[in-house]
Amino acid sequence: MHCAWGASQAEDENKVSRNTRELKQLREKYEGLGWEFERTNSDHWVGRFRGGRAVFMPSTPGDRRSVLNVEAKLRREMRQHGVEG
């Protein structure tokens, strides 16, 4: 017998896993554009572009929107340096 709560929990775990994978791919993409990322002591990520301001991001984003928000922050920082991302 399948419990509805168990199915929902599994779906949530799959979403978190997918979002984490997307954030990793995003970091890899932006590393190719000159970003440097490192893990913080609080298990988040911090990125810097050409020594600019730090852009913080979660290591396990809660939803797809948070991944899109991180990418928007990265692009905005690049525009501050005159680079389109």
Secondary structure, DSSP 8 states (H G I E B T S, - for coil): ---HHHHHHHHHHHHHHHHHHHHHHHHHHHHTTTEEEEE-TTSEEEEEETT---EEEESS-SSHHHHHHHHHHHHHHHHHTT---
